[in-house]
Amino acid sequence: MSKGLFHHVEIYVSDLEKSIQFWGWLLEELGCSLYQGWEQGRSWKIDDTYIVFVQIEERFMDVAYHRCRTGLNHLAFHAESRQHINDIIGKLKDKGIPVLYPEQHPYAGGTKHYAVYFEDPDRIKVELVTP
């Protein structure tokens, strides 16, 4: 057991199928494998850590997610290299997923890290980063 590391992260989503399409290819690009699947959810795992996506119930869809409210702002993942980030950017473009902060890319987080930022179908910000 790795004390202090995440065991898993669970994210409730408004449209499970859209989230599976978005997150499935991305997480596999990052080295994750499909771990669990059931009618209302899917998860992907790498080593001892997994990320879960669950369809929210209709009764909780009245307030949409916004990263500037209390709660999760974004998820940041390590990329293998700058070239890995560039390859992902090409795939984002092919899928019609816009890069955030294009005028500051690839140093939108500061000049120390090479990164790309984009959003999932619920507008959760995703960051891929490498030194």
Secondary structure per residue as TSV (DSSP state, phi and psi in degrees):
chain	resnum	aa	ss	phi	psi
A	1	M	-	360.0	139.7
A	2	S	-	-104.1	94.4
A	3	K	T	-53.6	131.0
A	4	G	T	89.7	-15.8
A	5	L	S	-82.3	154.0
A	6	F	-	-62.2	139.0
A	7	H	S	-86.7	-50.0
A	8	H	E	-160.6	163.1
A	9	V	E	-126.1	133.7
A	10	E	E	-118.4	127.0
A	11	I	E	-121.7	126.7
A	12	Y	E	-86.4	135.7
A	13	V	E	-124.8	155.7
A	14	S	S	-83.9	-24.9
A	15	D	-	-142.3	98.1
A	16	L	H	-57.3	-42.8
A	17	E	H	-62.8	-43.4
A	18	K	H	-63.3	-40.0
A	19	S	H	-67.2	-39.1
A	20	I	H	-61.9	-44.5
A	21	Q	H	-62.1	-41.9
A	22	F	H	-70.6	-54.8
A	23	W	H	-78.1	-30.7
A	24	G	H	-56.9	-55.9
A	25	W	H	-64.5	-39.5
A	26	L	H	-65.0	-49.5
A	27	L	H	-64.5	-35.0
A	28	E	H	-67.3	-35.7
A	29	E	H	-62.4	-28.6
A	30	L	T	-91.4	5.2
A	31	G	T	97.5	5.9
A	32	C	-	-85.1	157.2
A	33	S	E	-123.6	148.8
A	34	L	E	-56.7	130.2
A	35	Y	E	-110.3	-52.5
A	36	Q	E	-137.5	151.1
A	37	G	E	-148.2	134.7
A	38	W	E	-149.5	173.1
A	39	E	T	-53.6	-39.9
A	40	Q	T	-104.7	11.6
A	41	G	E	-168.7	167.8
A	42	R	E	-146.5	154.5
A	43	S	E	-142.1	152.8
A	44	W	E	-124.9	145.1
A	45	K	E	-130.2	145.1
A	46	I	E	-137.3	126.9
A	47	D	T	53.1	-122.9
A	48	D	T	-101.1	11.6
A	49	T	E	-117.2	139.2
A	50	Y	E	-137.2	158.7
A	51	I	E	-122.8	133.8
A	52	V	E	-118.5	140.4
A	53	F	E	-123.8	125.6
A	54	V	E	-126.0	134.6
A	55	Q	E	-67.4	124.4
A	56	I	-	-74.0	154.8
A	57	E	-	-73.2	149.0
A	58	E	G	-51.9	-39.2
A	59	R	G	-66.2	-13.9
A	60	F	G	-105.0	9.2
A	61	M	T	-87.2	4.1
A	62	D	T	-70.2	-25.1
A	63	V	S	-120.4	119.4
A	64	A	-	-77.6	155.0
A	65	Y	-	-65.8	144.2
A	66	H	-	-147.9	125.5
A	67	R	T	-68.6	-11.7
A	68	C	T	-91.2	-3.8
A	69	R	S	-86.4	174.5
A	70	T	S	-57.2	135.3
A	71	G	S	123.2	-156.9
A	72	L	-	-63.8	129.9
A	73	N	-	-92.2	-51.7
A	74	H	E	-162.0	166.1
A	75	L	E	-110.8	129.7
A	76	A	E	-116.6	130.8
A	77	F	E	-119.4	144.1
A	78	H	E	-70.1	136.4
A	79	A	-	-100.5	159.6
A	80	E	S	-66.9	-39.6
A	81	S	-	-166.9	175.1
A	82	R	H	-63.4	-39.0
A	83	Q	H	-63.5	-37.7
A	84	H	H	-59.6	-44.6
A	85	I	H	-61.3	-45.2
A	86	N	H	-61.2	-38.7
A	87	D	H	-63.9	-42.4
A	88	I	H	-63.2	-40.2
A	89	I	H	-58.4	-42.0
A	90	G	H	-60.5	-40.9
A	91	K	H	-69.7	-36.5
A	92	L	H	-60.0	-46.0
A	93	K	H	-61.4	-43.7
A	94	D	H	-59.9	-32.1
A	95	K	T	-91.4	0.0
A	96	G	T	74.1	24.2
A	97	I	-	-97.3	113.9
A	98	P	-	-72.5	145.6
A	99	V	-	-81.4	133.8
A	100	L	S	-80.2	153.4
A	101	Y	-	55.1	49.4
A	102	P	T	-60.8	-29.2
A	103	E	T	-70.0	-17.8
A	104	Q	T	-111.2	-5.2
A	105	H	T	-64.1	138.3
A	106	P	T	-98.2	19.5
A	107	Y	-	-116.4	36.9
A	108	A	T	-63.5	-25.6
A	109	G	T	-91.0	6.1
A	110	G	-	117.8	163.7
A	111	T	T	-74.8	-8.2
A	112	K	T	-76.1	-33.0
A	113	H	-	-120.0	138.3
A	114	Y	E	-89.9	120.6
A	115	A	E	-149.5	163.2
A	116	V	E	-131.9	143.0
A	117	Y	E	-123.3	141.2
A	118	F	E	-159.0	177.5
A	119	E	E	-124.5	148.7
A	120	D	-	-83.8	179.9
A	121	P	T	-59.3	-24.3
A	122	D	T	-95.0	7.2
A	123	R	-	72.8	25.3
A	124	I	-	-74.4	126.0
A	125	K	E	-73.6	137.2
A	126	V	E	-121.5	137.5
A	127	E	E	-125.2	133.0
A	128	L	E	-112.4	130.4
A	129	V	E	-140.5	147.4
A	130	T	E	-151.2	153.5
A	131	P	-	-62.9	360.0
